Amino acid sequence: MLKKLIHIIFLPCSEATLLMEKRNAETISSKENWKLSLHLKICKWCRAYQQKLEILDDILKRKLSQRTEDEINDSDIQGFKNKMFEKLDS
């Protein structure tokens, strides 16, 4: 009963997930952080969502760091353009 009351009064799950996403992208206020931490203590579903969000965030950060190694250089782009012009001219 107390858990449902806290969900309704303090922070519903829909707002908690939004705050988790917002916290990953930028900083949230101390009041929002307090509400979110209280919610995460009582809601096992949002704790699970938070764990999955952290895993996905780590994967994306690793992929973005590898992206610089896999970037397309200017000569590749120019070669592609030349091939396209050749096909258009034919």
OpenMM code with the backbone's topology and positions (N, CA, C; nanometers):
from openmm import Vec3, app, unit

residues = "MET LEU LYS LYS LEU ILE HIS ILE ILE PHE LEU PRO CYS SER GLU ALA THR LEU LEU MET GLU LYS ARG ASN ALA GLU THR ILE SER SER LYS GLU ASN TRP LYS LEU SER LEU HIS LEU LYS ILE CYS LYS TRP CYS ARG ALA TYR GLN GLN LYS LEU GLU ILE LEU ASP ASP ILE LEU LYS ARG LYS LEU SER GLN ARG THR GLU ASP GLU ILE ASN ASP SER ASP ILE GLN GLY PHE LYS ASN LYS MET PHE GLU LYS LEU ASP SER".split()
positions = [
    Vec3(0.0823, -0.1195, 0.0000),
    Vec3(0.0000, 0.0000, 0.0000),
    Vec3(0.0868, 0.1259, 0.0000),
    Vec3(0.1899, 0.1261, 0.0842),
    Vec3(0.2782, 0.2416, 0.0940),
    Vec3(0.3519, 0.2650, -0.0376),
    Vec3(0.3934, 0.1561, -0.1029),
    Vec3(0.4637, 0.1693, -0.2303),
    Vec3(0.3741, 0.2332, -0.3365),
    Vec3(0.2490, 0.1921, -0.3413),
    Vec3(0.1565, 0.2495, -0.4394),
    Vec3(0.1333, 0.3974, -0.4106),
    Vec3(0.1245, 0.4316, -0.2844),
    Vec3(0.1034, 0.5702, -0.2456),
    Vec3(0.2231, 0.6563, -0.2856),
    Vec3(0.3423, 0.6062, -0.2639),
    Vec3(0.4621, 0.6800, -0.3025),
    Vec3(0.4692, 0.6940, -0.4543),
    Vec3(0.4302, 0.5892, -0.5271),
    Vec3(0.4268, 0.5968, -0.6731),
    Vec3(0.3340, 0.7093, -0.7194),
    Vec3(0.2198, 0.7187, -0.6555),
    Vec3(0.1194, 0.8165, -0.6978),
    Vec3(0.1578, 0.9581, -0.6546),
    Vec3(0.2006, 0.9729, -0.5311),
    Vec3(0.2273, 1.1070, -0.4776),
    Vec3(0.3603, 1.1627, -0.5258),
    Vec3(0.4658, 1.0867, -0.5121),
    Vec3(0.5986, 1.1402, -0.5414),
    Vec3(0.6336, 1.1355, -0.6886),
    Vec3(0.6361, 1.0149, -0.7431),
    Vec3(0.6871, 1.0029, -0.8798),
    Vec3(0.6336, 0.8754, -0.9439),
    Vec3(0.5477, 0.8886, -1.0455),
    Vec3(0.5016, 0.7687, -1.1163),
    Vec3(0.6133, 0.7134, -1.2056),
    Vec3(0.5998, 0.5901, -1.2459),
    Vec3(0.7019, 0.5235, -1.3275),
    Vec3(0.7283, 0.5968, -1.4579),
    Vec3(0.6253, 0.6512, -1.5193),
    Vec3(0.6440, 0.7219, -1.6464),
    Vec3(0.7377, 0.8419, -1.6294),
    Vec3(0.7254, 0.9136, -1.5197),
    Vec3(0.8146, 1.0261, -1.4947),
    Vec3(0.9531, 0.9787, -1.4514),
    Vec3(0.9585, 0.8668, -1.3808),
    Vec3(1.0876, 0.8137, -1.3360),
    Vec3(1.1738, 0.7739, -1.4554),
    Vec3(1.1142, 0.7072, -1.5529),
    Vec3(1.1916, 0.6672, -1.6704),
    Vec3(1.2365, 0.7899, -1.7494),
    Vec3(1.1519, 0.8912, -1.7558),
    Vec3(1.1890, 1.0150, -1.8227),
    Vec3(1.3079, 1.0812, -1.7517),
    Vec3(1.3049, 1.0829, -1.6190),
    Vec3(1.4155, 1.1407, -1.5425),
    Vec3(1.5445, 1.0608, -1.5596),
    Vec3(1.5327, 0.9287, -1.5726),
    Vec3(1.6519, 0.8470, -1.5953),
    Vec3(1.7167, 0.8837, -1.7279),
    Vec3(1.6348, 0.8994, -1.8310),
    Vec3(1.6855, 0.9376, -1.9618),
    Vec3(1.7458, 1.0774, -1.9566),
    Vec3(1.6780, 1.1671, -1.8889),
    Vec3(1.7261, 1.3044, -1.8770),
    Vec3(1.8577, 1.3093, -1.8004),
    Vec3(1.8701, 1.2282, -1.6974),
    Vec3(1.9927, 1.2248, -1.6179),
    Vec3(2.1103, 1.1736, -1.7007),
    Vec3(2.0862, 1.0810, -1.7920),
    Vec3(2.1932, 1.0322, -1.8795),
    Vec3(2.2363, 1.1392, -1.9791),
    Vec3(2.1434, 1.2216, -2.0239),
    Vec3(2.1736, 1.3230, -2.1240),
    Vec3(2.2299, 1.4512, -2.0626),
    Vec3(2.1843, 1.4866, -1.9454),
    Vec3(2.2259, 1.6107, -1.8811),
    Vec3(2.2097, 1.5952, -1.7304),
    Vec3(2.2260, 1.7030, -1.6592),
    Vec3(2.2095, 1.6961, -1.5141),
    Vec3(2.0649, 1.7271, -1.4771),
    Vec3(2.0208, 1.6679, -1.3694),
    Vec3(1.8869, 1.6961, -1.3187),
    Vec3(1.9013, 1.7665, -1.1845),
    Vec3(1.7954, 1.8318, -1.1417),
    Vec3(1.8003, 1.9056, -1.0160),
    Vec3(1.8115, 1.8092, -0.8982),
    Vec3(1.8527, 1.8612, -0.7856),
    Vec3(1.8677, 1.7761, -0.6673),
    Vec3(1.7319, 1.7222, -0.6211),
    Vec3(1.6264, 1.8008, -0.6402),
    Vec3(1.4920, 1.7544, -0.6032),
    Vec3(1.4503, 1.6373, -0.6924),
    Vec3(1.4753, 1.6502, -0.8232),
    Vec3(1.4424, 1.5418, -0.9158),
    Vec3(1.5260, 1.4173, -0.8853),
    Vec3(1.6519, 1.4392, -0.8537),
    Vec3(1.7398, 1.3278, -0.8214),
    Vec3(1.6928, 1.2565, -0.6946),
    Vec3(1.6492, 1.3329, -0.5955),
    Vec3(1.5995, 1.2749, -0.4703),
    Vec3(1.4730, 1.1926, -0.4967),
    Vec3(1.3815, 1.2489, -0.5745),
    Vec3(1.2583, 1.1767, -0.6065),
    Vec3(1.2884, 1.0483, -0.6827),
    Vec3(1.3806, 1.0581, -0.7773),
    Vec3(1.4154, 0.9412, -0.8574),
    Vec3(1.4806, 0.8335, -0.7714),
    Vec3(1.5708, 0.8717, -0.6848),
    Vec3(1.6364, 0.7710, -0.6002),
    Vec3(1.5365, 0.7062, -0.5052),
    Vec3(1.4420, 0.7833, -0.4536),
    Vec3(1.3371, 0.7256, -0.3684),
    Vec3(1.2523, 0.6280, -0.4483),
    Vec3(1.2175, 0.6668, -0.5686),
    Vec3(1.1365, 0.5795, -0.6538),
    Vec3(1.2114, 0.4498, -0.6857),
    Vec3(1.3403, 0.4624, -0.7166),
    Vec3(1.4186, 0.3437, -0.7517),
    Vec3(1.4338, 0.2479, -0.6337),
    Vec3(1.4279, 0.2992, -0.5128),
    Vec3(1.4371, 0.2127, -0.3946),
    Vec3(1.3129, 0.1248, -0.3784),
    Vec3(1.1985, 0.1741, -0.4264),
    Vec3(1.0753, 0.0981, -0.4050),
    Vec3(1.0245, 0.0261, -0.5293),
    Vec3(1.0735, 0.0629, -0.6468),
    Vec3(1.0174, 0.0067, -0.7704),
    Vec3(1.1185, -0.0850, -0.8394),
    Vec3(1.0931, -0.2133, -0.8352),
    Vec3(1.1873, -0.3090, -0.8960),
    Vec3(1.1875, -0.2991, -1.0474),
    Vec3(1.0772, -0.2585, -1.1077),
    Vec3(1.0691, -0.2485, -1.2532),
    Vec3(1.1546, -0.1322, -1.3037),
    Vec3(1.1513, -0.0235, -1.2338),
    Vec3(1.2325, 0.0918, -1.2747),
    Vec3(1.3808, 0.0678, -1.2461),
    Vec3(1.4113, -0.0087, -1.1420),
    Vec3(1.5511, -0.0459, -1.1170),
    Vec3(1.6035, -0.1316, -1.2317),
    Vec3(1.5211, -0.2232, -1.2790),
    Vec3(1.5599, -0.3077, -1.3924),
    Vec3(1.5782, -0.2223, -1.5173),
    Vec3(1.4898, -0.1261, -1.5376),
    Vec3(1.5011, -0.0359, -1.6522),
    Vec3(1.6306, 0.0447, -1.6430),
    Vec3(1.6641, 0.0910, -1.5230),
    Vec3(1.7863, 0.1679, -1.5016),
    Vec3(1.9104, 0.0854, -1.5359),
    Vec3(1.9096, -0.0406, -1.4964),
    Vec3(2.0235, -0.1278, -1.5261),
    Vec3(2.0379, -0.1476, -1.6769),
    Vec3(1.9266, -0.1699, -1.7451),
    Vec3(1.9307, -0.1880, -1.8905),
    Vec3(1.9729, -0.0594, -1.9605),
    Vec3(1.9294, 0.0527, -1.9080),
    Vec3(1.9670, 0.1814, -1.9640),
    Vec3(2.1176, 0.2047, -1.9517),
    Vec3(2.1751, 0.1673, -1.8392),
    Vec3(2.3194, 0.1815, -1.8199),
    Vec3(2.3980, 0.0918, -1.9160),
    Vec3(2.3493, -0.0297, -1.9361),
    Vec3(2.4154, -0.1218, -2.0292),
    Vec3(2.4106, -0.0664, -2.1708),
    Vec3(2.2936, -0.0205, -2.2137),
    Vec3(2.2794, 0.0353, -2.3476),
    Vec3(2.3650, 0.1608, -2.3657),
    Vec3(2.3711, 0.2430, -2.2628),
    Vec3(2.4519, 0.3643, -2.2682),
    Vec3(2.5998, 0.3299, -2.2845),
    Vec3(2.6474, 0.2294, -2.2119),
    Vec3(2.7864, 0.1853, -2.2251),
    Vec3(2.8153, 0.1330, -2.3656),
    Vec3(2.7227, 0.0550, -2.4206),
    Vec3(2.7404, 0.0011, -2.5556),
    Vec3(2.7477, 0.1142, -2.6571),
    Vec3(2.6576, 0.2119, -2.6443),
    Vec3(2.6577, 0.3237, -2.7381),
    Vec3(2.7851, 0.4075, -2.7270),
    Vec3(2.8325, 0.4277, -2.6058),
    Vec3(2.9564, 0.5036, -2.5879),
    Vec3(3.0737, 0.4312, -2.6526),
    Vec3(3.0793, 0.2991, -2.6374),
    Vec3(3.1865, 0.2222, -2.7011),
    Vec3(3.1773, 0.2299, -2.8527),
    Vec3(3.0554, 0.2210, -2.9055),
    Vec3(3.0366, 0.2281, -3.0506),
    Vec3(3.0771, 0.3655, -3.1037),
    Vec3(3.0429, 0.4707, -3.0302),
    Vec3(3.0792, 0.6049, -3.0748),
    Vec3(3.2290, 0.6273, -3.0693),
    Vec3(3.2957, 0.5675, -2.9718),
    Vec3(3.4409, 0.5826, -2.9651),
    Vec3(3.5086, 0.5054, -3.0783),
    Vec3(3.4508, 0.3951, -3.1216),
    Vec3(3.5045, 0.3185, -3.2333),
    Vec3(3.4725, 0.3850, -3.3663),
    Vec3(3.3718, 0.4684, -3.3668),
    Vec3(3.3262, 0.5314, -3.4907),
    Vec3(3.4353, 0.6171, -3.5537),
    Vec3(3.5174, 0.6805, -3.4730),
    Vec3(3.6221, 0.7651, -3.5287),
    Vec3(3.7205, 0.6829, -3.6107),
    Vec3(3.7409, 0.5577, -3.5727),
    Vec3(3.8307, 0.4711, -3.6466),
    Vec3(3.7689, 0.4259, -3.7784),
    Vec3(3.6381, 0.4165, -3.7830),
    Vec3(3.5679, 0.3641, -3.9003),
    Vec3(3.5122, 0.4734, -3.9914),
    Vec3(3.5470, 0.5989, -3.9673),
    Vec3(3.4897, 0.7079, -4.0456),
    Vec3(3.5318, 0.6983, -4.1916),
    Vec3(3.4460, 0.7493, -4.2756),
    Vec3(3.4726, 0.7523, -4.4186),
    Vec3(3.5580, 0.8755, -4.4468),
    Vec3(3.6645, 0.8586, -4.5219),
    Vec3(3.7496, 0.9733, -4.5524),
    Vec3(3.7072, 1.0392, -4.6834),
    Vec3(3.7662, 1.1552, -4.7118),
    Vec3(3.7265, 1.2345, -4.8286),
    Vec3(3.7530, 1.1623, -4.9609),
    Vec3(3.8594, 1.0846, -4.9680),
    Vec3(3.8887, 1.0142, -5.0941),
    Vec3(3.7827, 0.9085, -5.1232),
    Vec3(3.7288, 0.8444, -5.0179),
    Vec3(3.6200, 0.7475, -5.0377),
    Vec3(3.4956, 0.8168, -5.0916),
    Vec3(3.4664, 0.9339, -5.0381),
    Vec3(3.3483, 1.0085, -5.0821),
    Vec3(3.3655, 1.0519, -5.2273),
    Vec3(3.4840, 1.1039, -5.2594),
    Vec3(3.5090, 1.1481, -5.3963),
    Vec3(3.5027, 1.0313, -5.4942),
    Vec3(3.5561, 0.9163, -5.4557),
    Vec3(3.5481, 0.7974, -5.5402),
    Vec3(3.4048, 0.7558, -5.5643),
    Vec3(3.3225, 0.7634, -5.4618),
    Vec3(3.1807, 0.7305, -5.4745),
    Vec3(3.1122, 0.8274, -5.5713),
    Vec3(3.1432, 0.9566, -5.5558),
    Vec3(3.0836, 1.0564, -5.6448),
    Vec3(3.1237, 1.0310, -5.7898),
    Vec3(3.2513, 1.0011, -5.8118),
    Vec3(3.2983, 0.9750, -5.9475),
    Vec3(3.2269, 0.8557, -6.0096),
    Vec3(3.2085, 0.7487, -5.9332),
    Vec3(3.1369, 0.6313, -5.9840),
    Vec3(2.9923, 0.6653, -6.0181),
    Vec3(2.9292, 0.7484, -5.9332),
    Vec3(2.7900, 0.7865, -5.9592),
    Vec3(2.7795, 0.8705, -6.0865),
    Vec3(2.8747, 0.9650, -6.1057),
    Vec3(2.8736, 1.0461, -6.2267),
    Vec3(2.8955, 0.9596, -6.3513),
    Vec3(2.9841, 0.8609, -6.3410),
    Vec3(3.0088, 0.7708, -6.4538),
    Vec3(2.8827, 0.6933, -6.4898),
    Vec3(2.8100, 0.6485, -6.3871),
    Vec3(2.6864, 0.5726, -6.4139),
    Vec3(2.5780, 0.6627, -6.4705),
    Vec3(2.5739, 0.7874, -6.4250),
    Vec3(2.4728, 0.8810, -6.4776),
    Vec3(2.5024, 0.9183, -6.6216),
    Vec3(2.6294, 0.9303, -6.6552),
    Vec3(2.6681, 0.9649, -6.7922),
    Vec3(2.6438, 0.8516, -6.8908),
    Vec3(2.6409, 0.7285, -6.8450),
    Vec3(2.6248, 0.6134, -6.9348),
    Vec3(2.4845, 0.6005, -6.9865),
] * unit.nanometer
topology = app.Topology()
chain = topology.addChain("A")
for resn in residues:
    res = topology.addResidue(resn, chain)
    for name in ("N", "CA", "C"):
        topology.addAtom(name, app.Element.getBySymbol(name[0]), res)
